[in-house]
Amino acid sequence: MSKSKANIVTQDDIEKKYGIDTARWYLMSVAAAEKDTEWSDQGVEGSFRAVNKIVYLVENAKYTAKDERIESKMYATIRDVAQTIASMTYNISLIKIMEFVNYLHKRPSVTKESVETLIKLISPFVPHVAEELWEMTKRKGFVCQEDWPKYNEKKINPKVDAAETLVENTTADIQTVLN
């Protein structure tokens, strides 16, 4: 982007159309030290859809009691996001978060703990959205003042993940054969 080419997109333009948290999500999703970043309207729109998918999930969550599969996936996500934030690969952090969001979207019900953990995980990237979602879950205080979630390696069950991957792959294979 440059003034001479008149292709400048201002922060105000982005904020008015998508919201500032969408801009943050987009910038973090394309931020990689090893590559230059070109502005992409499609990328911003994809970020907008990702943020809205999270909002939709929280707004429409139906809660269930403890679920070992959700718990395993949640702790694996906490571990992965913590590692990618520590290595400053924020784009990978967002990928891991969206994998968890997509996983939860496929479930008929989720645990309250998984939703609250998701909100904590997105809070560094989309703080305004995270605070709104935190309030929506009837939590007191601010999510930014909550302790960062800690993962429990003992609760990560690779067999559960492998079984779900096998079912997904088998379903996809059957669909391919049917088509």
C-alpha positions in Angstrom: 0.0 0.0 0.0 1.2 3.5 -0.8 -0.1 7.0 -1.1 1.2 7.4 -4.7 -0.9 4.4 -5.8 -3.9 5.5 -3.8 -4.5 2.0 -2.4 -4.4 2.9 1.2 -6.8 1.2 3.6 -7.1 3.1 6.8 -7.8 1.7 10.2 -11.0 3.8 10.3 -12.2 2.2 7.1 -11.6 -1.3 8.4 -13.2 -0.5 11.8 -16.4 1.0 10.2 -16.9 -2.0 7.9 -15.7 -5.0 10.0 -14.9 -3.8 13.5 -11.4 -3.3 14.9 -11.2 -6.9 16.3 -11.6 -8.3 12.8 -8.7 -6.2 11.7 -6.6 -7.5 14.6 -7.6 -11.1 13.8 -6.7 -10.6 10.1 -3.3 -8.9 10.9 -2.4 -11.7 13.3 -3.5 -14.4 10.8 -1.2 -13.1 8.1 1.6 -12.0 10.4 4.7 -14.2 9.8 8.2 -12.9 10.2 9.4 -14.7 7.1 6.9 -13.2 4.6 5.7 -9.8 3.4 2.0 -9.1 3.9 -0.3 -7.8 1.2 -3.7 -6.5 2.2 -6.5 -8.7 1.0 -10.2 -7.9 1.2 -10.9 -11.6 0.9 -8.6 -12.2 3.9 -10.4 -9.6 6.0 -13.7 -11.0 5.0 -12.5 -14.5 6.0 -11.4 -13.1 9.4 -14.8 -11.4 9.8 -16.4 -14.8 9.2 -14.1 -16.5 11.7 -14.8 -14.0 14.4 -18.6 -14.3 13.7 -18.4 -18.1 13.9 -16.9 -17.8 17.4 -19.7 -15.3 18.4 -22.4 -17.6 16.9 -20.9 -20.6 18.8 -21.0 -18.8 22.2 -24.4 -17.2 21.6 -26.0 -20.5 20.7 -24.1 -23.0 22.9 -26.1 -25.8 24.4 -24.3 -27.0 27.5 -23.7 -30.6 28.5 -22.0 -32.2 31.5 -18.4 -33.3 31.4 -17.3 -34.8 28.0 -14.0 -36.6 27.8 -13.6 -35.9 24.1 -14.2 -32.2 24.4 -11.9 -32.0 27.4 -9.1 -33.8 25.5 -9.4 -31.4 22.5 -9.7 -28.4 24.8 -6.5 -29.2 26.7 -4.6 -30.0 23.5 -5.7 -26.6 22.1 -4.6 -24.8 25.3 -1.2 -26.5 25.0 -0.8 -25.7 21.3 -2.0 -22.1 21.6 0.4 -21.5 24.5 3.3 -22.9 22.6 2.5 -20.9 19.4 2.1 -17.7 21.4 5.4 -18.3 23.1 7.1 -18.8 19.8 5.3 -15.7 18.4 3.6 -17.6 15.6 0.3 -16.0 16.1 -1.1 -17.1 12.8 -0.6 -20.7 13.9 -2.3 -19.8 17.2 -5.4 -18.6 15.3 -5.4 -21.8 13.2 -5.4 -23.9 16.4 -8.2 -21.8 17.9 -10.3 -22.2 14.7 -9.7 -26.0 14.7 -11.2 -26.0 18.2 -14.1 -23.8 17.1 -14.8 -26.0 14.2 -14.6 -29.1 16.4 -17.1 -27.5 18.9 -19.4 -26.5 16.0 -19.8 -30.1 15.0 -20.9 -31.1 18.5 -24.6 -31.1 19.5 -23.6 -29.7 22.9 -20.5 -28.4 24.5 -19.2 -27.9 28.0 -19.3 -24.5 29.7 -15.6 -24.9 30.5 -14.8 -25.3 26.8 -16.7 -22.1 25.9 -15.0 -20.1 28.7 -11.6 -21.5 27.7 -12.2 -20.5 24.1 -13.1 -17.0 25.2 -9.8 -16.8 27.2 -7.8 -18.1 24.2 -9.2 -15.5 21.8 -8.9 -12.6 24.3 -5.3 -11.5 23.3 -6.4 -11.4 19.6 -9.9 -9.9 19.7 -10.2 -8.3 23.2 -13.4 -6.4 22.6 -15.3 -9.4 21.3 -13.9 -11.6 24.1 -15.1 -9.2 26.8 -18.6 -9.1 25.2 -18.7 -12.9 25.0 -17.4 -13.2 28.6 -20.3 -11.0 29.8 -22.7 -13.0 27.7 -21.7 -16.2 29.6 -22.7 -14.4 32.8 -19.2 -14.3 34.1 -18.3 -11.5 36.5 -15.3 -9.2 36.0 -13.2 -9.1 32.8 -11.8 -12.0 30.9 -8.5 -10.1 30.6 -8.1 -10.4 34.3 -8.7 -14.1 34.4 -5.8 -16.6 34.7 -4.6 -18.0 31.4 -5.8 -21.5 31.0 -3.4 -24.3 31.8 -3.3 -27.6 30.0 -3.2 -30.9 31.7 -1.2 -33.4 29.7 -2.9 -36.3 31.5 -6.3 -35.2 30.1 -5.1 -35.2 26.5 -6.1 -38.5 25.0 -4.5 -39.1 21.6 -6.8 -42.2 21.1 -9.9 -40.0 21.2 -8.4 -37.7 18.6 -7.3 -40.6 16.4 -10.7 -42.2 16.6 -12.5 -39.0 15.7 -10.1 -38.5 12.8 -10.7 -42.0 11.6 -14.5 -41.5 11.7 -14.1 -38.2 9.8 -11.9 -39.7 7.1 -14.2 -42.7 6.7 -17.2 -40.4 6.4 -15.4 -38.3 3.8 -14.4 -41.5 1.8 -17.9 -42.8 1.8 -19.2 -39.4 0.6 -16.6 -39.5 -2.2 -17.7 -42.9 -3.3 -21.3 -41.9 -3.2 -20.6 -38.8 -5.4 
